[in-house]
Amino acid sequence: MSLPYASPSHPMDTLSPNLLHPAGGVCPDGSAIADDPAPSVHGAPESGFGAAMARIVFGSNQDPKQILRLRRYFAAAGTSLLAIGLLFACQVQGVISGVAFLQIAAAILLAILVFYTVFRSGLNLKLSDASLTEPQMLTSTVVVLCAMYSANSGRGAFLILLLMAYLFGVLHLKTRALLVYALFILTAYGAVIVLLWQFKPETLDLRLEFLQWLALAITLPWFSLMGGYITELRAQLRKSNAQQRESLQMVTASEANLAEAQRIARLGSWTFDPATGAAEWSLATYRIFGVHPAYAPLSGKAFLELIYLEDHHHYHELISTALREGRRCESQFRIVSTGGDICWVHAVTEPFVSENGHTTLLHGTFMDINERKQLEHRQALEHNVTRVVAESDTIDDAMPKIIKLVCENFGWDCGAYWQWDKRDRLLRCSDTWSAYAASNKVLGQREHD
């Protein structure tokens, strides 16, 4: 039977709840992206120019979550610069004036600088929302509304940016906050329409602006409900991930305690699938057989070599009985570790039997009982030696039997008893015993009979 090794299961990978965009930054229109503290963060480059720049930009003492917010912020700030390019294209096409373009571009750059300063200094950590989602969304919305007021035409294009500023909040805000923010956008847009009607009526198509306002009034509440639902799902996912991490830690601790208990008890467990040959060994089983856990367990003849040659029949009977009869079996036999040490083990095999009566899985244990066996043999030897001495007239009569008992008990091939000759002052061999001579003597008696 082969008992392949299967390593303990690793901690499962937690699913990162990031969805679409990085968090903690300003979007093309200046809007914020929701921050998610769950994912892990890889540090900045550790050497060269990149490491120096990373220390300047991110700081050397920032915690991983704060570095993550800064990284996402820079990604979003880059898109804000692209928004400046879009505004420049509008200025070239005459949609907004050059003065308005410069004012709005300066406002975007100022917002980028201010929010970077807040993130870099760590002031955001003093707030309940460390990603500054709502302040950045508010800033981006105000910038877009100012651009809409400054535009002479084509305000529908800016509605896309306004909607983007709103949509990025769905990854972080709850339904109530999103509905309040949608009401703010509709009110502010309505105020822009009123200001245009009051001060720039020549640039206003009231019917078109009202239609666009109505479209926002219909779509923003729907986005609020969907955004709140997504936020709730992400909250549940973070909670589930936390529970899974806690459960994994408990399982890991339980496995460690089990491995320690097996080590102390010198008890190793194993499982074996007869159909596929797949198996698992505990660390204690590897330790008992002297196999390094980094290697796959021995199989076939290589595994049988770990069983003491004269005890092969005990092992075969243990496994075949469990497979054939589907019942629990126990046996004691000797093994030979990879280091050459002979050790006694107590083996238990428990089969799992399917409904059709076939054994589908074997599991069991190997217990190191070498010390117990040695103690039993020593006690048996002492008892037998005492009995032989009691039954003999002299020590010389008892000594050949004692030598035989000692050799057979320890598995020695031969033994000898040496005495000190006081008269000749020499050490003389008075009695010997060998397994070879004893077997020949028995064989000779059988031939004579």
C-alpha positions in Angstrom: 0.0 0.0 0.0 1.2 3.5 -0.8 0.6 6.3 1.6 1.4 9.5 -0.4 1.9 12.7 1.5 -0.6 15.6 1.2 0.5 18.9 2.7 -1.8 20.7 5.2 -4.2 23.0 3.5 -3.1 26.6 3.1 -4.9 29.7 4.2 -7.6 30.4 1.5 -7.1 33.5 -0.5 -9.6 36.2 0.6 -11.5 37.8 -2.2 -10.6 41.5 -2.6 -13.8 43.6 -2.7 -12.3 46.1 -5.1 -14.7 46.5 -8.0 -14.0 49.0 -10.6 -11.8 51.9 -9.7 -9.0 52.7 -7.2 -10.1 54.6 -4.1 -9.1 57.7 -2.2 -8.4 59.9 -5.2 -9.8 62.5 -7.5 -11.5 61.3 -10.7 -11.3 63.0 -14.1 -13.9 65.5 -12.8 -12.3 65.6 -9.3 -14.6 63.1 -7.7 -13.5 60.7 -5.0 -13.3 56.9 -5.3 -14.3 54.8 -2.3 -11.6 53.5 -0.2 -11.4 49.8 0.7 -9.0 48.8 3.5 -9.2 45.1 2.9 -6.7 44.4 0.2 -3.0 43.9 0.9 -0.4 46.4 -0.3 2.9 45.7 -1.8 5.6 48.1 -0.6 7.4 50.6 -2.8 10.5 49.6 -4.6 13.3 48.8 -2.2 16.3 50.1 -4.1 17.5 52.7 -6.6 15.8 55.8 -7.8 12.3 54.3 -7.4 12.9 53.7 -3.7 14.0 57.3 -3.2 11.0 58.6 -5.1 8.7 56.3 -3.2 10.0 57.6 0.2 9.5 61.2 -1.0 6.0 60.7 -2.3 4.6 58.1 0.2 6.8 58.7 3.2 9.0 56.2 5.0 6.7 55.6 8.0 3.3 55.3 6.3 1.2 52.3 7.1 0.2 50.0 4.2 -3.5 51.2 4.1 -2.4 54.8 3.9 0.1 54.0 1.1 -2.8 52.2 -0.7 -4.9 55.4 -0.4 -2.1 57.5 -1.8 -1.5 55.1 -4.7 -5.2 55.2 -5.6 -5.2 58.9 -5.2 -2.4 59.4 -7.7 -4.1 57.1 -10.1 -7.3 59.2 -9.9 -5.3 62.5 -9.9 -3.8 61.4 -13.2 -7.3 61.2 -14.7 -8.0 64.7 -13.3 -5.2 66.0 -15.4 -6.8 64.3 -18.4 -10.0 66.2 -17.5 -8.0 69.4 -17.9 -7.1 68.3 -21.4 -10.8 67.8 -22.1 -11.5 71.3 -20.8 -8.7 72.7 -23.0 -10.4 71.0 -26.0 -13.7 72.7 -25.0 -11.8 76.0 -24.9 -10.4 75.5 -28.3 -13.9 74.7 -29.7 -15.2 77.8 -28.1 -17.5 76.0 -25.6 -15.8 77.8 -22.7 -13.7 81.0 -22.6 -10.0 81.0 -22.0 -10.4 82.8 -18.7 -12.9 80.2 -17.5 -10.6 77.4 -18.6 -7.7 78.8 -16.6 -9.9 79.3 -13.6 -11.3 75.7 -13.7 -7.9 74.2 -14.4 -6.4 76.1 -11.5 -9.2 74.8 -9.3 -8.5 71.2 -10.3 -4.8 71.6 -9.7 -5.4 73.2 -6.3 -7.8 70.4 -5.3 -5.1 67.8 -6.3 -2.5 69.6 -4.2 -4.8 70.1 -1.1 -5.9 66.5 -1.0 -2.4 65.2 -1.5 -1.2 67.3 1.4 -4.0 66.0 3.6 -3.2 62.3 2.7 0.6 62.9 2.9 0.4 64.5 6.4 -2.0 61.9 7.7 -4.7 64.4 8.6 -7.3 62.2 6.9 -6.7 59.5 9.6 -8.3 61.8 12.1 -11.6 61.7 10.2 -14.2 58.9 10.2 -13.8 58.4 6.5 -10.0 58.2 5.9 -10.5 58.1 2.2 -12.2 61.5 2.2 -14.8 60.2 -0.3 -17.5 62.8 0.3 -15.2 65.8 0.4 -13.7 64.8 -2.9 -17.0 64.1 -4.4 -18.3 67.5 -3.3 -15.2 69.2 -4.7 -15.5 67.4 -8.1 -19.2 68.2 -8.3 -18.7 71.9 -7.6 -15.9 72.1 -10.2 -18.1 70.4 -12.9 -21.1 72.8 -12.0 -18.8 75.8 -12.4 -17.7 74.5 -15.8 -21.3 74.0 -16.8 -22.1 77.6 -15.8 -19.1 78.9 -17.7 -20.0 76.9 -20.9 -21.7 78.7 -23.7 -23.1 75.4 -25.1 -22.7 71.6 -25.0 -23.4 71.3 -21.3 -24.6 67.8 -21.9 -21.0 66.6 -22.1 -20.4 67.9 -18.6 -23.3 65.9 -17.3 -21.3 62.8 -18.0 -18.6 64.1 -15.7 -21.2 65.0 -13.1 -22.6 61.5 -13.3 -19.1 60.0 -12.9 -18.5 62.1 -9.8 -21.7 60.6 -8.4 -21.1 57.0 -9.5 -17.7 56.7 -7.8 -19.5 57.2 -4.5 -21.6 54.0 -4.9 -18.6 52.0 -4.0 -18.4 53.5 -0.6 -21.6 55.3 0.5 -24.8 53.8 1.7 -28.2 54.3 0.1 -29.3 57.2 2.4 -26.1 59.1 1.8 -26.4 58.5 -2.0 -30.0 59.8 -2.0 -29.0 62.9 -0.1 -26.1 63.5 -2.5 -28.4 63.0 -5.5 -30.8 65.6 -4.1 -27.8 68.0 -3.7 -26.8 67.4 -7.4 -30.3 68.0 -8.6 -30.7 71.1 -6.5 -27.3 72.5 -7.5 -28.0 71.8 -11.2 -31.3 73.5 -10.9 -29.5 76.5 -9.3 -27.2 76.6 -12.3 -30.1 76.7 -14.7 -31.7 79.5 -12.7 -28.4 81.5 -12.8 -28.0 80.9 -16.5 -31.6 82.1 -17.1 -30.9 85.1 -14.9 -27.5 86.2 -16.1 -26.7 84.3 -19.4 -30.1 83.7 -21.1 -28.5 83.8 -24.6 -26.6 80.6 -23.8 -29.6 78.8 -22.3 -31.9 76.3 -24.0 -34.4 76.0 -21.2 -36.3 73.0 -22.7 -33.0 71.1 -23.3 -31.7 71.9 -19.8 -35.0 70.9 -18.2 -34.9 67.6 -20.1 -31.4 66.9 -19.0 -32.3 67.8 -15.4 -35.3 65.5 -15.6 -33.1 62.7 -16.9 -30.8 63.1 -13.8 -33.8 63.2 -11.5 -34.9 59.8 -12.9 -31.6 58.0 -13.0 -29.8 59.3 -9.8 -32.3 57.7 -7.4 -32.0 54.4 -9.2 -28.2 54.6 -9.0 -28.6 55.4 -5.3 -30.5 52.2 -4.7 -28.1 50.1 -6.7 -25.1 51.8 -5.1 -26.5 51.1 -1.6 -27.1 47.5 -2.5 -23.5 47.2 -3.8 -22.1 48.8 -0.7 -24.1 46.4 1.5 -22.8 43.5 -0.5 -19.2 44.7 -0.1 -19.8 45.1 3.7 -21.1 41.6 3.9 -18.1 40.3 1.9 -15.7 42.1 4.2 -17.5 40.5 7.2 -17.4 37.1 5.5 -13.7 37.5 4.8 -13.1 38.4 8.4 -15.0 35.4 9.6 -13.1 33.1 7.2 -9.8 34.5 8.4 -10.8 33.9 12.0 -12.0 30.4 11.1 -8.7 29.7 9.3 -6.7 30.9 12.2 -8.7 28.6 14.5 -8.2 25.7 12.1 -4.5 26.4 11.9 -4.2 26.6 15.7 -6.2 23.3 16.0 -3.9 21.6 13.5 -0.9 22.9 15.4 -2.3 21.6 18.7 -3.1 18.2 17.0 0.4 17.9 15.6 1.9 18.8 19.0 -0.3 16.2 20.7 0.7 13.6 18.2 4.3 14.4 18.7 4.0 14.1 22.4 2.0 10.8 22.2 4.2 9.5 19.4 1.0 8.9 17.4 0.8 9.5 13.7 -2.3 9.5 11.6 -2.8 8.6 7.9 -5.6 8.2 5.3 -5.5 6.2 2.0 -7.9 6.0 -0.9 -7.5 2.5 -2.5 -9.1 3.6 -5.8 -6.9 6.6 -6.5 -3.9 5.9 -4.4 -4.1 9.3 -2.8 -3.1 9.5 0.8 -2.1 11.8 3.6 0.4 11.5 6.4 0.6 13.6 9.5 3.9 15.0 10.5 4.1 12.5 13.4 3.8 9.6 10.9 6.7 11.0 8.9 8.7 11.3 12.1 8.0 7.7 13.1 9.1 6.3 9.7 12.1 8.7 9.5 10.9 10.2 6.2 11.4 14.0 5.6 8.0 15.8 5.3 9.3 17.6 2.2 9.3 14.3 0.2 6.4 12.2 -0.9 5.9 9.0 1.1 7.4 5.8 -0.2 5.1 3.5 -2.1 5.0 -0.1 -3.3 8.1 -2.1 -2.6 9.9 1.0 -1.3 7.2 1.3 1.5 7.4 -2.4 2.3 11.1 -2.0 2.9 10.1 0.1 5.9 8.4 -2.9 7.4 10.6 -5.4 9.1 11.1 -8.4 6.8 9.8 -11.0 9.3 6.7 -8.9 10.1 5.5 -8.4 6.5 2.7 -10.9 7.1 1.3 -8.8 10.0 1.2 -5.7 7.8 -0.4 -7.5 4.8 -3.0 -9.1 7.1 -3.8 -5.7 8.6 -4.5 -4.0 5.3 -6.1 -7.0 3.4 -8.5 -7.7 6.3 -9.7 -4.0 6.4 -10.1 -3.9 2.6 -11.7 -7.3 2.3 -13.9 -7.5 5.4 -14.5 -3.8 6.0 -13.8 -3.9 9.7 -11.4 -2.3 12.1 -8.1 -4.0 12.6 -5.1 -3.7 14.9 -1.7 -5.2 14.8 1.8 -4.7 16.2 4.9 -5.1 14.1 8.4 -3.8 13.6 9.4 -1.1 11.1 12.8 -0.1 9.9 13.2 3.7 9.6 15.1 5.3 6.8 17.9 5.7 9.3 18.1 2.0 9.9 16.6 2.0 13.4 14.2 -0.8 14.2 11.1 0.3 16.0 7.9 -1.3 17.2 4.6 0.3 16.2 1.0 -0.3 17.0 -1.1 0.0 13.8 -4.8 0.6 13.6 -6.8 0.6 10.4 -10.4 1.8 10.2 -12.2 1.4 6.8 -15.0 3.6 5.4 -17.5 1.2 3.7 -19.9 2.5 1.0 -23.6 1.5 0.7 -22.7 -1.2 -1.8 -20.3 -2.8 0.7 -17.0 -1.6 -0.9 -14.2 -0.1 1.2 -13.7 3.5 -0.2 -11.2 4.8 2.2 -8.8 3.6 4.9 -7.7 5.7 7.8 -5.7 4.8 10.8 -2.8 5.5 13.1 0.7 4.4 13.8 1.9 4.6 17.4 5.5 4.3 18.4 5.5 1.6 21.2 9.2 0.8 21.1 9.9 1.9 24.7 6.9 -0.1 25.9 8.0 -3.2 23.9 11.6 -2.9 25.3 10.2 -2.7 28.8 8.0 -5.7 28.2 10.9 -7.7 26.8 13.1 -6.7 29.7 10.5 -7.7 32.2 10.0 -11.0 30.4 13.7 -11.6 30.3 14.1 -10.9 34.0 11.3 -13.3 34.7 12.7 -16.1 32.5 16.2 -15.6 33.8 14.9 -15.8 37.4 13.0 -19.0 36.5 16.1 -20.6 34.9 18.3 -19.8 37.8 15.7 -21.2 40.2 15.4 -24.4 38.3 19.2 -25.0 37.9 21.6 -26.4 40.5 24.5 -24.2 39.7 25.1 -21.0 37.8 27.2 -23.0 35.3 24.2 -25.1 34.5 21.9 -22.0 34.1 24.3 -20.0 32.0 23.8 -21.6 28.5 20.0 -21.2 28.9 20.5 -17.6 30.1 22.7 -16.8 27.1 20.0 -18.2 24.8 17.3 -16.2 26.4 19.3 -12.9 26.2 20.1 -13.5 22.5 16.6 -14.4 21.5 15.2 -11.5 23.5 17.4 -8.9 21.8 17.5 -10.6 18.4 21.2 -11.4 18.6 22.7 -14.1 16.4 25.1 -15.4 19.0 26.3 -14.8 22.5 29.1 -15.9 24.9 29.8 -16.1 28.6 33.3 -15.2 29.8 34.7 -16.1 33.2 37.8 -14.9 35.0 40.2 -17.8 35.8 41.7 -16.8 39.2 44.3 -19.6 39.1 45.7 -18.9 35.6 44.7 -15.3 35.7 43.0 -15.5 32.3 39.6 -14.6 30.9 38.1 -17.8 29.5 34.9 -18.3 27.3 33.0 -20.9 29.2 29.7 -21.0 27.2 28.4 -19.9 23.8 25.2 -19.9 21.8 24.4 -19.1 18.2 21.2 -19.1 16.2 22.9 -20.9 13.3 24.1 -23.8 15.5 20.7 -24.0 17.2 18.9 -24.2 13.8 21.3 -26.8 12.5 20.8 -28.9 15.7 17.1 -28.8 15.3 17.4 -29.6 11.6 19.7 -32.5 12.4 17.2 -33.9 14.9 14.4 -33.8 12.4 16.5 -35.7 9.8 17.4 -38.3 12.4 13.8 -38.7 13.3 
